[in-house]
Structures are given as structure tokens and as C-alpha cells.
Amino acid sequence: MTLTGKQVLITGGAGFIGSHIVDAYLDEPVAKVIVFDDFSSGTQDNLAHIDDNRLVVVAGNILNKSEIDECFKQHKIDIVNHLAAELEVYRGIENVQWEAEINIFGTINVLQACLQYGVKKVLYASSGGIYGQAKSIPQKENHPWDPHWPYGVSKLAAERYCRQFYQLHGLPTVAFRYAIIYGPREWYGRVLTMFLRRVFIENKPPVVFGDGKQRRDYLYVTDVARAHILATKNDSAAGHVFNLGSAHGISIGQLAEKIVGKSGRELKVIYDDPPEGQASQHQPGRVRLVGELQDFILDYQQAEKHLGWKPTVDFDEGLDQQIAWLLENPKRWNTKPKV
């Protein structure tokens, strides 16, 4: 599919990843990019750098069918990138129904509108969290599904609805299972962001839970946006699910040491071992996640095979970019962590 003259809708487009996908489409010869966001977690700050009259921002909620319908009526939408979701794992644990409503029924609302208004392609942001505890590394798309949290269950269900709309109705859908995405504009709350704020803003040592040997796969946000563009252009991608990760992991302990090293400060990493669901004595605002994963590393061979995609931004390079952004925007993380 050519992007020339196309109108692109991005639900959750004012969020961290969504705003970078907005940037990527505006770098293409599209006619319009419509951001549909309720601004419950996204922010206008993420779009403030854009000076392009092709950008249209619509305030709306994916649970409100009339707001979705009005948006589709006003704009002849060709392509939808669906990123609007409840992202806070703990909120989903505490309120399973709320998370299911947003991530499952909100997605169904979007898919039904896409079908009704003749959308040509839908790209859905799923999560590698659907796999649960790793049984093999790196995790491939055929890895067993055993999500630990309601978040993973809801993302998997929505992903399967995308597949079903493709199979039953011929709606071209593509799903991406994200690794841990990082970079400028990231929201505050995950381990990397907590380490960065502790070290670079508060001049305090990072706090590592357990032995620090848990491994995580980090992917720079512009690499994610590029995958969305490639899948949009590739007509054979319809019906597929692709991991987006680096296939390499870094342990949490190594991550903490790396960040301290980049700061040049004399800080000694703290190791703490609070029970799951309880806070650290060294960082009372940080609660240890229930059902912590030991390893989370995604294989990307299918994306490389079908889309010609692979990561291009080295982790150290991307981390330097995120640190630079944080130092320029220290107030952006003056908030309670989302976990």
C-alpha cells in the first residue's frame, strides 16, 4: 500500500509510543494524521513539537461508540494504528473489569468502526506480556501463551479479536507484540525510568529488587514506529503477528550499573528484596510487581523475514537520547509512577 494521500488514525496518539508513530507517518506523504485520544495518560506535550497542518487532534474515548463513529464520519480514514489502552499493570490487577473494558471492548469498538467505514489496514499494539514466564529464549511468536497479569490477558484477547476480524470479515489487521519500549517522552513508572530519575534528577542510587539477574529486552521507540510504517506499506503483512524486540536482554543489575556509569556519579547500587506486592524500604513509592518475570526477551525473525525490519538503534545510543531528553524535560517525570 502506498501512503501517498492516505488518512491515518492513531488511537492513543498523544501517548509515548503513539506520538512517535505520529512523527513517522508525518514523515511520509500522507494527507492527514488524526490523533484520537482521551488524554487520560497521553499529553499534548508529546505533540507540542509538531508544526504540520496535516495533524488533527480529536479528543475522544474508545469506549464511547458515538465519539468513535463521529471521528470516522468526519475523516475518510484509510489506516488505523490502535494504541489506546490501559497500560498500568497494577491497575489491571486491582480492577480487572476496567482493564478488560478498555483493552478488549475498546478494541472491539475500534475494529467494528474500521469494518463499517472501509478502513484498508489496522495495526494493533499488543504486548510480549502475553507469553508470561519464558520457557525458551528468545521468545518466538509460537511461544506458549501464559500471561501472568490481567494486562497480558486483555492484550492477548484483543489481539485475537484482530485476527478474527481478518479471518471472518477480511479486515486486514497486523498485530505487534512489543518488548519494553524506551526513549524520549516515555511515561514514568517502569524500572528504567525509575533508575534514570533516581540517578539523574534525585542524585540517589538505583534500587534493584532481588538479585538483579532478571533480564529484559529494550527496544528504542523509533524502531517501533518504523515497523508500523513497513507493515502499512506491505500488503502481505495482513493477518500476521510480529514480535518487536532486540532478541537480546540486559539484566536489571547491569542496567542499574550502566546508568550509574553514564552519570559519572559516585553512587552504589542498592539491592533490596521486598515481598511481591510490597514497597521497598529504600524507595517507598516503588512497589514490587506481583508475578515478576525472570526473563523477557523477544525474537524478531518473523518481522525481519516478512517486513525487512530489525532493530537499528543500539541500546547505549538510545539510552543516551533518553537521558538527554530527561535532562531537558525534568518536570515531565514529576509524577507518581505508573506501574
PyMOL commands that set and color helices and strands:
alter all, ss='L'
color gray80, all
select helices_A, chain A and resi 16-26+44-47+65-74+89-94+96-116+128-130+150-169+191-201+221-233+235-237+252-263+301-307+315-328+330-333
alter helices_A, ss='H'
color red, helices_A
select strands_A, chain A and resi 7-11+32-37+55-59+79-82+121-127+173-178+180-182+207-209+215-216+218-220+241-244+250-251+270-272+295-296
alter strands_A, ss='S'
color yellow, strands_A
deselect
rebuild
show_as cartoon
